[in-house]
Amino acid sequence: MDKLQQFILHAIICAVGILVLVPFGFALNNSFRSNNEIYHEFFGFPAGFQNMIRTGAAALAGAPKAGEIKTGAVDVTDVLQETQPAVLVTEGDKRYIQFKVDRAEITAERLLESARIWYTTQEGAQTYYYEVGDLAGPTNGRIAVADQGNRIHHVSLEERDGDRYLVLEKGRARILKEERVSPARYWVARQGGQAVIYREAPAPEAFKLYWLGATKGYRLGWLTLRGYMLNTIIVVGTTALLVVLFGSITAYVLSRYRFFGSTAIFYFIISTMMFPAVLTLVPLFMLVRSLGLLDTYWAMILPYVAGGQVFAIFVFKGFFDGLPEELFESARIDGAGHRQIYTNLVLPLSKPIISVVVIMNIIGTWNNFMWPFVTNTSGKYHVIASGLYAMATSSYAANFSTIFSAYMVSSLPLLIIFTYATRPFIQGITSGAFKA
């Protein structure tokens, strides 16, 4: 009977764990899927990974080089560097690039032994140009390139003050990076009444492009979140340090000193845990505003430190009360003062308890949304929680993979903390951290 009860208990725990992981798995899976995939299928294996497996296997098996496939399956990339599988089809004297739901009629084809792609910046905007040879007609001694809008330009290279430039018909574009693709086959095709340029991506290159496409959401999400992540680390780290410092000192005084009113002070501090945090939102905001702390880190750090003291004092005092008096007497006999006892005896013994306070404090401050949002109207000091909301209400909301990727990136630090801090956290709980 005992084994049956244990089996049922373990089954229930596993089922609850799976249910908790389902939303996490859903977000992780959709962070690698495009909007089109999500629209057509609620849950499915990312197409980018499927294509990576296919092109990776083809590359290992010795896939044909660019230009060798006349009819059959190929991988093509457009001017936005979005890669997709296609099939070259010949019908009479016409050739087509057949996609999953559309086709493009090929009007011109060129195979270049070597082609260059330039990533540039011009007037504060970043774009790229890629070499197309004589695909668009005579070049007159200049380099024919296509931009992201399928527009053909005849440019020349120029070096000035240590920087390289593409000299266009109007203005110059400073080159940030240059890549070389060799060989490369280009097609000019008519699709939807417009001329479109496609480039063949052989298996090794297609594998890389599919990977870049699948992880595009993470790159865009990180560009937006990195500032919020830095703000969060500063706020959370400073708050946790100050809460542990002030909470442990206060708890040490209340635990090891006996003076009139010490018990009443402790119960008064603990009683403040009964007040909902939302009741203090308006007066706390007015206080922070009167101190001129709005749109600063201190607008979050100081209230977090003040609010985190109650739980920290409660936990630390419960642990300090359980330490035997003989330890302190031995330290005093050896000539240790209060500062030496606190730093050399109490804190080293309190490492599991410190981990409990730190983890609970980090969770509370990391996930706090309302306070950072109302105290940082400019958005400069937004943290992860308020930054995700700002991101979800911006133009990024149209790209589901970017939003899901941002959610995953924002959860990684907490996952890492729990991975490395689970053991001391459990030790802290079982060693008297919550003993009243």
Secondary structure, 3 states (H helix, E strand, C coil): CHHHHHHHHHHHHHHHHHHHHHHHHHHHHHCCCCHHHHHHCCCCCCHHHHHHHHHHHHHHCCCCCCCCCCCEEEEEECCCCCEEEEEEEEECCEEEEECCCCEEEEEEEEEECCEEEEEEEECCEEEEEEECCCCCCCCCCCEEEECCCCCEEEEEEEEECCEEEEECCCCEEEEEEEEEECCEEEEEEEECCEEEEEEECCHHHHHHHHHHHHCHHHHHHHHHHHHHHHHHHHHHHHHHHHHHHHHHHHHHHHHHCCCCCHHHHHHHHHHHHHCCHHHHHHHHHHHHHHCCCCCCCHHHHHHHHHHHHHHHHHHHHHHHHCCCHHHHHHHHHCCCCHHHHHHHHHHHHCHHHHHHHHHHHHHHHHCCCHHHHHHCCCCCCCCHHHHHHHHHCCHHHHCHHHHHHHHHHHHHHHHHHHHHHHHHHHHHHHHHHCCC
